Amino acid sequence: MTIKLSENTGFTIIPEGKHIFKVEDVEYDKDFGTMELHLITENGMKHKERFNLIGNDGEVNQRALNAFSYTARVLMNDFSLKEIDHRELVGRYMKAEVKHNVVPSSKDPSKNLTFVNLGDKYPANGFEGDSDEE
């Protein structure tokens, strides 16, 4: 007798390679200077891209602002943008190269943690196109 298993709804690390992401939601906390993009792939894998736009010293974190600015321009497919309402990013698409960064756990050095980083980013028009997803 076989038992049908429930759907796998646990966390799955997005494999390395090119993937197309849709912005599902954006959270912006102006007081803390944090911007968080909630991204999803065509297969339902999720990723959060975080930008700490204000440093611990209360000053603008220029590197994070540059990274967010580039990401926003890619998502909008408009590299002449000077400013943006973060809500405009919802529903937009981009293609990105996923890279893994594996590091030892600080809590248990016998275990490793895998961080998913988005490398090269390109504008995309929906989920069709050049990605490594099947």
C-alpha positions in Angstrom: 0.0 0.0 0.0 1.3 3.4 -0.9 0.7 6.7 0.9 0.4 9.9 -1.1 2.7 12.5 0.4 1.7 16.1 0.9 3.0 18.7 -1.5 6.6 19.8 -0.7 5.9 23.3 0.6 9.2 23.7 2.4 12.0 26.1 1.6 14.0 25.3 -1.6 17.2 27.0 -2.5 17.1 28.4 -6.0 19.7 26.6 -8.1 22.6 28.4 -9.7 22.1 29.6 -13.2 19.9 32.2 -15.0 16.4 32.7 -13.8 13.6 35.1 -14.5 12.1 36.7 -11.4 8.8 38.6 -10.9 8.5 41.2 -8.2 5.7 39.9 -6.0 5.9 42.6 -3.3 8.1 45.4 -2.1 8.6 46.5 1.5 10.1 49.9 2.2 10.8 51.1 5.7 11.8 54.8 5.3 12.7 55.1 9.0 15.3 52.3 8.9 16.2 52.8 5.2 15.5 49.2 4.3 14.1 48.1 0.9 13.1 44.5 0.4 12.0 43.0 -2.9 10.0 39.8 -2.7 10.8 37.9 -5.9 9.3 34.7 -7.4 10.3 32.5 -10.3 7.9 30.9 -12.8 8.2 27.6 -10.8 7.2 29.4 -7.5 10.7 29.5 -5.9 11.0 32.7 -3.8 13.9 35.0 -3.0 14.2 38.2 -1.1 16.6 40.9 -2.2 17.4 43.3 0.7 19.0 46.7 0.4 20.1 48.6 3.6 20.0 52.1 2.2 20.9 53.8 5.5 24.1 52.6 7.3 24.5 52.1 11.0 25.9 55.6 11.2 22.6 57.1 9.9 24.2 58.1 6.6 23.2 57.0 3.2 24.8 53.6 2.3 26.0 54.6 -1.2 26.9 51.0 -2.2 23.4 49.7 -1.3 21.8 52.8 -3.0 23.8 52.1 -6.1 22.8 48.4 -6.1 19.1 49.2 -5.6 19.2 52.0 -8.2 20.6 49.6 -10.8 18.1 46.9 -9.9 15.2 49.3 -10.1 16.4 50.6 -13.5 16.7 47.0 -14.8 13.2 46.1 -13.5 11.7 49.3 -15.1 13.9 48.8 -18.3 14.7 52.5 -18.1 18.2 53.4 -17.3 17.5 57.2 -17.4 15.3 57.0 -14.3 16.2 59.6 -11.6 13.7 58.5 -8.9 11.0 55.9 -8.4 8.0 55.0 -6.2 8.9 51.6 -4.9 5.4 50.4 -5.5 6.0 50.7 -9.3 8.3 47.7 -9.1 5.5 45.3 -8.2 4.7 43.1 -11.2 8.0 43.8 -13.0 10.4 41.2 -14.3 14.1 40.7 -14.6 16.5 37.9 -15.5 19.4 37.4 -13.1 22.3 35.0 -12.7 21.9 33.1 -9.4 25.2 32.4 -7.6 25.6 30.5 -4.3 27.9 31.6 -1.5 28.6 28.7 0.9 30.0 29.6 4.2 30.5 27.8 7.6 27.8 28.4 10.1 28.9 30.6 13.0 26.6 28.6 15.3 27.8 25.2 14.2 31.1 25.1 12.2 30.4 21.5 11.1 27.5 22.8 9.0 27.4 25.2 6.0 25.0 27.9 5.1 24.2 28.7 1.5 23.4 32.3 0.6 21.7 32.9 -2.8 23.1 36.0 -4.5 21.8 37.6 -7.7 24.6 38.5 -10.0 24.2 40.0 -13.5 20.7 41.4 -14.0 18.9 42.0 -17.3 15.4 43.4 -18.2 12.8 40.7 -18.9 9.2 40.8 -20.3 7.5 38.1 -18.3 8.6 34.6 -17.7 9.3 33.6 -21.3 12.8 33.8 -22.4 16.3 32.6 -21.6 16.3 31.0 -18.1 17.7 27.7 -16.8 14.3 26.6 -15.3 12.5 23.7 -16.8 
